[in-house]
Amino acid sequence: MRIADPLQESCAGAATRDCRHGLATNGCEDCKVRLFSVCAALEAPELEELDRISQAREVPARTTLFEQSTQAGSVFNVTDGVVRLYKSLPDGRRQIVGFALPGDFLGLALQDRYGVTAEAVTAVAVCRFARSAFLVYVDDKPHLLRRLHEFAGHELSLAQEQMLLLGRRTAEEKIAAFLLNMQARYARIGTVSVTVPLPMSRQDIADYLGLTIETVSRTLTRLAREKAVLIVPDGVRLLDLERLKLAGAS
């Protein structure tokens, strides 16, 4: 499912710069992810300037934000919901390379074309920026560039963890590491809990970990039976953190 390009939608404001594009009255200052996104590096006047080039959009679940190999014309800041990022393989299969959470920026790679497809897992809210306008905006803001480099380092760390997950690990080790990683990522954005939300499907998890859906389901069931986890609606509660950490660190 695709949506019409929001950048082509007309503005109902008296002038383009006056249109809030669905933003709250105070725009970026009211954004609930600002403090743990790259925008935390910005002062109030800079946030006002960012407001002028941003467009807030609600994206339905299972909607494609952008497709692999298409022209990279926009940058997205996820403000709510979860996005799956995947590469399409030549034989038609897909490899999920990550899940974007609130506060994550998408489309910042230096290439002119998107390297992955981004698709909403849940209903998603994003701030969307024309890539050219965003690059001009950050050019004279070294403090924002430093923050973007920090986020790039975090993404590199996640990519390295993904490589380890796809390496020579057992199914239990992969799933334990995945659950602990998701718990840490949610904690990073302010949701500290032993219950890890998992809005993605078992097939998504399988595609991310390089397993079959049957193996994912069977392993989670065994961990639940052995009281290491409790499967709850839309997530998993981590009951035996020591066991999971031992398996995830293997």
Secondary structure as a PSIPRED ss2 file (coil, helix, strand):
# PSIPRED VFORMAT (PSIPRED V4.0)

   1 M C   1.000  0.000  0.000
   2 R E   0.000  0.000  1.000
   3 I C   1.000  0.000  0.000
   4 A C   1.000  0.000  0.000
   5 D C   1.000  0.000  0.000
   6 P H   0.000  1.000  0.000
   7 L H   0.000  1.000  0.000
   8 Q H   0.000  1.000  0.000
   9 E C   1.000  0.000  0.000
  10 S C   1.000  0.000  0.000
  11 C C   1.000  0.000  0.000
  12 A C   1.000  0.000  0.000
  13 G C   1.000  0.000  0.000
  14 A C   1.000  0.000  0.000
  15 A C   1.000  0.000  0.000
  16 T H   0.000  1.000  0.000
  17 R H   0.000  1.000  0.000
  18 D H   0.000  1.000  0.000
  19 C C   1.000  0.000  0.000
  20 R C   1.000  0.000  0.000
  21 H C   1.000  0.000  0.000
  22 G C   1.000  0.000  0.000
  23 L C   1.000  0.000  0.000
  24 A C   1.000  0.000  0.000
  25 T C   1.000  0.000  0.000
  26 N C   1.000  0.000  0.000
  27 G H   0.000  1.000  0.000
  28 C H   0.000  1.000  0.000
  29 E H   0.000  1.000  0.000
  30 D H   0.000  1.000  0.000
  31 C C   1.000  0.000  0.000
  32 K C   1.000  0.000  0.000
  33 V C   1.000  0.000  0.000
  34 R H   0.000  1.000  0.000
  35 L H   0.000  1.000  0.000
  36 F H   0.000  1.000  0.000
  37 S C   1.000  0.000  0.000
  38 V H   0.000  1.000  0.000
  39 C H   0.000  1.000  0.000
  40 A H   0.000  1.000  0.000
  41 A H   0.000  1.000  0.000
  42 L C   1.000  0.000  0.000
  43 E C   1.000  0.000  0.000
  44 A H   0.000  1.000  0.000
  45 P H   0.000  1.000  0.000
  46 E H   0.000  1.000  0.000
  47 L H   0.000  1.000  0.000
  48 E H   0.000  1.000  0.000
  49 E H   0.000  1.000  0.000
  50 L H   0.000  1.000  0.000
  51 D H   0.000  1.000  0.000
  52 R H   0.000  1.000  0.000
  53 I H   0.000  1.000  0.000
  54 S E   0.000  0.000  1.000
  55 Q E   0.000  0.000  1.000
  56 A E   0.000  0.000  1.000
  57 R E   0.000  0.000  1.000
  58 E E   0.000  0.000  1.000
  59 V E   0.000  0.000  1.000
  60 P C   1.000  0.000  0.000
  61 A C   1.000  0.000  0.000
  62 R C   1.000  0.000  0.000
  63 T C   1.000  0.000  0.000
  64 T E   0.000  0.000  1.000
  65 L E   0.000  0.000  1.000
  66 F E   0.000  0.000  1.000
  67 E C   1.000  0.000  0.000
  68 Q C   1.000  0.000  0.000
  69 S C   1.000  0.000  0.000
  70 T C   1.000  0.000  0.000
  71 Q E   0.000  0.000  1.000
  72 A C   1.000  0.000  0.000
  73 G C   1.000  0.000  0.000
  74 S E   0.000  0.000  1.000
  75 V E   0.000  0.000  1.000
  76 F E   0.000  0.000  1.000
  77 N E   0.000  0.000  1.000
  78 V E   0.000  0.000  1.000
  79 T E   0.000  0.000  1.000
  80 D E   0.000  0.000  1.000
  81 G C   1.000  0.000  0.000
  82 V C   1.000  0.000  0.000
  83 V E   0.000  0.000  1.000
  84 R E   0.000  0.000  1.000
  85 L E   0.000  0.000  1.000
  86 Y E   0.000  0.000  1.000
  87 K E   0.000  0.000  1.000
  88 S E   0.000  0.000  1.000
  89 L C   1.000  0.000  0.000
  90 P C   1.000  0.000  0.000
  91 D C   1.000  0.000  0.000
  92 G C   1.000  0.000  0.000
  93 R C   1.000  0.000  0.000
  94 R E   0.000  0.000  1.000
  95 Q E   0.000  0.000  1.000
  96 I E   0.000  0.000  1.000
  97 V E   0.000  0.000  1.000
  98 G E   0.000  0.000  1.000
  99 F E   0.000  0.000  1.000
 100 A E   0.000  0.000  1.000
 101 L C   1.000  0.000  0.000
 102 P C   1.000  0.000  0.000
 103 G C   1.000  0.000  0.000
 104 D C   1.000  0.000  0.000
 105 F E   0.000  0.000  1.000
 106 L E   0.000  0.000  1.000
 107 G C   1.000  0.000  0.000
 108 L C   1.000  0.000  0.000
 109 A C   1.000  0.000  0.000
 110 L C   1.000  0.000  0.000
 111 Q C   1.000  0.000  0.000
 112 D C   1.000  0.000  0.000
 113 R E   0.000  0.000  1.000
 114 Y C   1.000  0.000  0.000
 115 G C   1.000  0.000  0.000
 116 V C   1.000  0.000  0.000
 117 T E   0.000  0.000  1.000
 118 A E   0.000  0.000  1.000
 119 E E   0.000  0.000  1.000
 120 A E   0.000  0.000  1.000
 121 V C   1.000  0.000  0.000
 122 T C   1.000  0.000  0.000
 123 A C   1.000  0.000  0.000
 124 V E   0.000  0.000  1.000
 125 A E   0.000  0.000  1.000
 126 V E   0.000  0.000  1.000
 127 C E   0.000  0.000  1.000
 128 R E   0.000  0.000  1.000
 129 F E   0.000  0.000  1.000
 130 A E   0.000  0.000  1.000
 131 R H   0.000  1.000  0.000
 132 S H   0.000  1.000  0.000
 133 A H   0.000  1.000  0.000
 134 F H   0.000  1.000  0.000
 135 L H   0.000  1.000  0.000
 136 V H   0.000  1.000  0.000
 137 Y H   0.000  1.000  0.000
 138 V H   0.000  1.000  0.000
 139 D H   0.000  1.000  0.000
 140 D C   1.000  0.000  0.000
 141 K C   1.000  0.000  0.000
 142 P H   0.000  1.000  0.000
 143 H H   0.000  1.000  0.000
 144 L H   0.000  1.000  0.000
 145 L H   0.000  1.000  0.000
 146 R H   0.000  1.000  0.000
 147 R H   0.000  1.000  0.000
 148 L H   0.000  1.000  0.000
 149 H H   0.000  1.000  0.000
 150 E H   0.000  1.000  0.000
 151 F H   0.000  1.000  0.000
 152 A H   0.000  1.000  0.000
 153 G H   0.000  1.000  0.000
 154 H H   0.000  1.000  0.000
 155 E H   0.000  1.000  0.000
 156 L H   0.000  1.000  0.000
 157 S H   0.000  1.000  0.000
 158 L H   0.000  1.000  0.000
 159 A H   0.000  1.000  0.000
 160 Q H   0.000  1.000  0.000
 161 E H   0.000  1.000  0.000
 162 Q H   0.000  1.000  0.000
 163 M H   0.000  1.000  0.000
 164 L H   0.000  1.000  0.000
 165 L H   0.000  1.000  0.000
 166 L C   1.000  0.000  0.000
 167 G C   1.000  0.000  0.000
 168 R C   1.000  0.000  0.000
 169 R C   1.000  0.000  0.000
 170 T C   1.000  0.000  0.000
 171 A H   0.000  1.000  0.000
 172 E H   0.000  1.000  0.000
 173 E H   0.000  1.000  0.000
 174 K H   0.000  1.000  0.000
 175 I H   0.000  1.000  0.000
 176 A H   0.000  1.000  0.000
 177 A H   0.000  1.000  0.000
 178 F H   0.000  1.000  0.000
 179 L H   0.000  1.000  0.000
 180 L H   0.000  1.000  0.000
 181 N H   0.000  1.000  0.000
 182 M H   0.000  1.000  0.000
 183 Q H   0.000  1.000  0.000
 184 A H   0.000  1.000  0.000
 185 R H   0.000  1.000  0.000
 186 Y H   0.000  1.000  0.000
 187 A H   0.000  1.000  0.000
 188 R H   0.000  1.000  0.000
 189 I C   1.000  0.000  0.000
 190 G C   1.000  0.000  0.000
 191 T C   1.000  0.000  0.000
 192 V C   1.000  0.000  0.000
 193 S C   1.000  0.000  0.000
 194 V C   1.000  0.000  0.000
 195 T E   0.000  0.000  1.000
 196 V E   0.000  0.000  1.000
 197 P E   0.000  0.000  1.000
 198 L C   1.000  0.000  0.000
 199 P C   1.000  0.000  0.000
 200 M C   1.000  0.000  0.000
 201 S C   1.000  0.000  0.000
 202 R H   0.000  1.000  0.000
 203 Q H   0.000  1.000  0.000
 204 D H   0.000  1.000  0.000
 205 I H   0.000  1.000  0.000
 206 A H   0.000  1.000  0.000
 207 D H   0.000  1.000  0.000
 208 Y H   0.000  1.000  0.000
 209 L H   0.000  1.000  0.000
 210 G C   1.000  0.000  0.000
 211 L C   1.000  0.000  0.000
 212 T C   1.000  0.000  0.000
 213 I H   0.000  1.000  0.000
 214 E H   0.000  1.000  0.000
 215 T H   0.000  1.000  0.000
 216 V H   0.000  1.000  0.000
 217 S H   0.000  1.000  0.000
 218 R H   0.000  1.000  0.000
 219 T H   0.000  1.000  0.000
 220 L H   0.000  1.000  0.000
 221 T H   0.000  1.000  0.000
 222 R H   0.000  1.000  0.000
 223 L H   0.000  1.000  0.000
 224 A H   0.000  1.000  0.000
 225 R H   0.000  1.000  0.000
 226 E C   1.000  0.000  0.000
 227 K C   1.000  0.000  0.000
 228 A C   1.000  0.000  0.000
 229 V E   0.000  0.000  1.000
 230 L E   0.000  0.000  1.000
 231 I E   0.000  0.000  1.000
 232 V E   0.000  0.000  1.000
 233 P C   1.000  0.000  0.000
 234 D C   1.000  0.000  0.000
 235 G E   0.000  0.000  1.000
 236 V E   0.000  0.000  1.000
 237 R E   0.000  0.000  1.000
 238 L E   0.000  0.000  1.000
 239 L C   1.000  0.000  0.000
 240 D C   1.000  0.000  0.000
 241 L H   0.000  1.000  0.000
 242 E H   0.000  1.000  0.000
 243 R H   0.000  1.000  0.000
 244 L H   0.000  1.000  0.000
 245 K H   0.000  1.000  0.000
 246 L H   0.000  1.000  0.000
 247 A H   0.000  1.000  0.000
 248 G H   0.000  1.000  0.000
 249 A C   1.000  0.000  0.000
 250 S C   1.000  0.000  0.000
